[in-house]
Amino acid sequence: MTKISKLINTKSHNKKDTFNVQAFLDSAGVARKVVEFQRNVIIFTQGASSEHVMYIQKGGVKLSVLNPVGKEAVVAMLGPEDFFGEGCLSGQKFRMETATTIIPTTVLTIERDEMASVLHKEHAFSDRFIKYMLSRNRRFEEDLIDQLFNSSEKRLARALLLLAHYGDKRQPQTVLPKISQGTLAEMIGTTRARVNFFMNKFKKLGFIDNTGGQLHINSSLLSVVLHE
């Protein structure tokens, strides 16, 4: 097994593939760098040169786009074990979105050519990456359907549940990092006033609790999404 093969560490007790970052750092000749960012720091901006794939070791990143008149929309909220900036692998020369940290974040940056080489040579890693990207694409399709057909209340409930990892393979994170109502409004395509109204409603119903500066998500919030 090569050193780069150790990027994939299969844990027999839960059969979950994880990206072994330390093995990657120990791999000889790998063009990579670890960068630490504080909260609300821009990692790259929309229109910047696209040359690296990035992997989140810890923390959280918001991907957003800005239209010509200055209106911002949040297109993804990412956390540990997520990749972003992968557009460079398909020949994308410029970033399509802006990446901003939402909490202190550590990111592994991998040069485009090195990432492409690893994907060609290491089948286990390639399979892991393809599965991740297919999952991301499915999520984006679901987000589009959500925007087209669901009310802002349901969209907000779904966004909060997704941020807490309900419904994916990761362990649900019932306590979320502090996130502004403005950011939530940008995520679901509504106003901050509407978000504030529904957040207060969810709190009164016991679905969430934001005391102490943290946002606690109760699984009962699922009832809002499932209600017809």
Secondary structure, 3 states (H helix, E strand, C coil): CCCHHHHEEEECCCCEEEECHHHHHHCCCCCEEEEEECCCCEEECCCCECCEEEEEEEEEEEEEEECCCCCEEEEEEECCCCEECHHHHHCCCECCCEEEEEEEEEEEEEEHHHHHHHHHHCHHHHHHHHHHHHHHHHHHHHHHHHHHHCCHHHHHHHHHHHHCCCCCCCCCCCEECCCCHHHHHHHHCCCHHHHHHHHHHHHHCCCEECHHHCEEECHHHHHHHHCC
